[in-house]
Amino acid sequence: MKRGLVVKRILIVDDAATVRMYHRGILESAGYTVDEALNGIEALEKALETPFDLLLVDINMPRLDGFGFLKELRRQPMPQPPAIMVSTEAEARDEVAAYRAGASCYLLKPVRPSQLLAHARLMLGEANK
Amino acid sequence: MTPLLEQFLSESREFSQGIGEKLMQMEDAPSDQGLINELFRLVHTLKGNSGLFTFPEMTRVLHAGEDLLGLVRNGQIAYSRELADCLLDAIDFVMVLCADIEATEQIDASRAQDSARMAESLRALMPAAQTARSVSAANSSKPATITQDAHSAELPPLAELPKATRIEALHQCHQGETLHWICYTPASDCFFQGDDPLFSARQTPGLLWGSAKPTEPLPPLAELDTYRCVLEFHLLSAAPREELDEHFRYVPDQVRIVQVNPGWLSLSEDSSEDSSAVSAQPVPAVPEGAAGEANLISAAPLKAAAKASIEDCAEQVAALESILSAQRQILMLDDRPDWGVGRLKAAGSVLLNLANSAGDRVAASEVEAALAECLATGQNSMLLLWLEASKEHLIASCVAQPGPSAYPASNPAAGPSKEPKEGAAEAEASLAKPAADEGIKFGRRAEDHVTGPRSLKVDQAKIDRLMNLIGELVVSKNALPYLAQRAETHYGVRELSREIKGEYSVINRIADEMQDAIMQVRMMAVSFVFQRFPRLVRDISRKLGKDVQLVLEGEQTEADKNIIESLADPLIHIVRNSLDHGLETPEVRRACGKRETGTLTIRAAQEADRVVIEITDDGKGIDPAVIKRKAYEKGLIDEAALERIDDREAVNLIFAAGLSTSEVVSDLSGRGVGMDVVRSAVQKINGTVVIESKLGTGTTIRISLPLSMAVTQVMIVESDGQLFGVPMDNVVETVRVPRSDLRAIKQSLTVVLRGRIVPLKALNTLLGISASPRVNSDDELAVLLVQAGGEVLGLLVDGFKETIGLIQKPLAGFLSGLSAYSGSALMGDGSVLMILNIREIV
């Protein structure tokens, strides 16, 4: 905002409140505006209502999982924000499945704060701000 | 405690409970895939949460649980009771750990072994192949270490020595000194033997050089068992062999001492040049993980932002590389799903932003062009080509540009949200400002939009405070009618009196509604208590070798929080009794011609202003003859009563203190102190409990409770000019009896009412007041019929007043010793009303 810039909005999609709080704390302290969704359905509703600049998506969630959410979002005729998929599943199978579904990169939980910020900044085009 | 930790604890409890419930449901539907998925998700999420902190004990167990459930989910192993048992134990353990963390913010050191044991027992349920895989690299690297050891038995790895040390050692050898190479591998449980390996190593006599390294690759921090030693020390000493043997005399089996041949030192001279990095490291630093940073959550990003350090730069390069590699994989995907275009656009956004991050306008426009072409042709190749060509350049510019750089501030298209609207107008400087303004509003609006949770967790103390306040309001409000009366009688202002009464009715209505609303907040569903029964019944029935099906009904029935909370213990007691003494073993049931599986039903329902809970079992029932005999033997009833009481009354004798009917005292339902405790607990909250039983077919226990204890309905009576309150629960009826109808039987006063002899007692006498009961002008006495402990009794009082609802306060301090009163309450005129404890005074 200081430099006449739009504050970037990030949507955290995770069913675990602790993880949401953790990610929110990191991103907000870096000056981003954060919104949360508890599952894929809620995330989809929010993402369709107002566009976000970056998505932070968990895989395993009730109602609609991260894959389902991304596939549905990527079907929409709208600008497509980058999506960081965050999960504990370490298998390579998930990584490719995540890309297939429309994730932009894949991070393993627990994500270190500096790691998350580096990814977020790069993907938001602000890494060297 | 940080908010994050609090959140973690509260969520952990919630999830643990959910896992327990799901496991119980699985018992009935072991092949329900939806349930298994849900169960897996809960454990998985809980594990993920624990990984944010340094709670390896918890993570280890949950990890094992997750792996196990993963196998169940994929159909590789079948759900079994044994498996559920193990998982339930694990969840219990997690709850214990949560309690630890809540108390001290860390896990008690003694839990590490339990944790390892728990994880092992979970893993024991997995097929061998899976276990081998899951136990991970830790063990697989062991054989390698051993062969290396065998090899190095011949020649110590002197190449490790830094050059300077080696030359120094060589020098000493030439001077005739004997050097020894020591390989000290402390036992993995050495910390429990009281050893301090690092200290021992450092104190090695004649130490020239030393190093420590892990014997196996260190697992991720979350799984690291800090109580297990996995280090190996390599030491070079100039001390004689005897001295070294003496130094390591307690751990000879863990030490290998080799005399150094000077030739080895010179031999290895050229093998390693820059090994000094190895030598300086005493113990490998704990791997930097999120766990370490998590505690500093607010500080860490700020710190990171402040220092445009090398670390940060490295982090950024690593992130950039991982993002680039991901985009490459995405662009190379050969499937063509219907969301493929969106996926391509997203990759385009990412690359565009990477170019923007690098501050490279040219690159950015190249990406846009490539993306446009890709979208037009439906081929990913253009972006892929660009990516391959620009990769090095992007990384280089990322490294070359630490610190503030020319961020393309004038480019409003930087964010994808802006892209569609103003992609064409990006050069227009005049547009930039309104766009930014709009963005700010947009941002704020978005914040306003953040939807809060639909239910709030409120501290109990706050609700209790509200309750107390409304109680005071009710009392103050009751002062108004007195005021109106005074206005009329004392000051003679009838108009004012009427107006006060008018205002009073308004305030009265609002206060009533408010009270009602607050009571609603305090209402809780009985499921709060019921939810623990599936597990309880399961565990106990299995322990007893009985097969029991639990049926819960009316779990949504609500009552005041205090009522629900004080219901838990009596209910558990009753359920245990039913399982222990009521329901039979399958063999016995079969012999009786019953279904082998017994049924225990717990049903809650609201009846008028009371909650009724029924616990029914189809067990063997209670034999009234046995109860009667026992009661007689214990002196609870006399011979006359033995003859007189019917079966129904006999069965209810089970509530009498000191009656144990079970022939064998079991460890489950205690030593027969049960049912009288149940009754007193229920009576304490103004409830009643009755039992019905039919020998051979089963038993039903019925507990009736008030919906709320907050407001007590009290009848006010007068005696010797003083007012007293009698709880309406005790009041049967009020009658006026002509003095001539009183009869004296054996020195006690009685009256015949509707064909029944009712004993009479004067309230004055009971309270130690010497005045005798007053009669009215018709020579009638006021008799308040009260019920106490099943007996109906008449209290002689001077007069009856109104019935009011009031908030009863328990007597405190000195007064708490006065058992004749159950409490006091403030009246509208400011006076104190003492409320009689009828059970005590009669």
Interface residues (C-beta under 8 A of the other chain):
Chain A: M1 R3 G4 L5 V6 V7 K8 R9 D15 A16 A17 T18 V19 M21 Y22 G25 I26 S29 A30 T33 D35 E36 T50 P51 F52 D53 N60 M61 P62 L70 K71 E72 L73 R74 R75 Q76 M78 P79 Q80 P81 P82 A83 S87 T88 V96 Y99 R100 A101 G102 A103 S104 C105 Y106 K109 P110 V111 R112 P113 S114 Q115 L117 A118 H119 R121 L122 M123 L124 G125 E126 A127 N128 K129
Chain B: P3 L4 Q7 F8 E11 E38 F40 R41 H44 T45 K47 G48 N49 G51 L52 A222 E288 G289 A290 A291 E293 A294 I297 S298 A300 P301 L302 A304 A305 E311 D312 E315 Q316 A318 A319 L320 S322 I323 A326 Q327 Q329 I330 L333 D335 P337 D338 W339 G340 V341 G342 R343 K345 A346 A347 G348 S349 V350 L352 N353 L354 A355 N356 S357 A358 G359 C398 Q401 P402 G403 P404 S405 Y407 A409 P412 A414 G415 P416 S417 K418 E419 P420 A432 K433 A435 A436 G439 I440 F442 G443 A446 E447 H449 V450
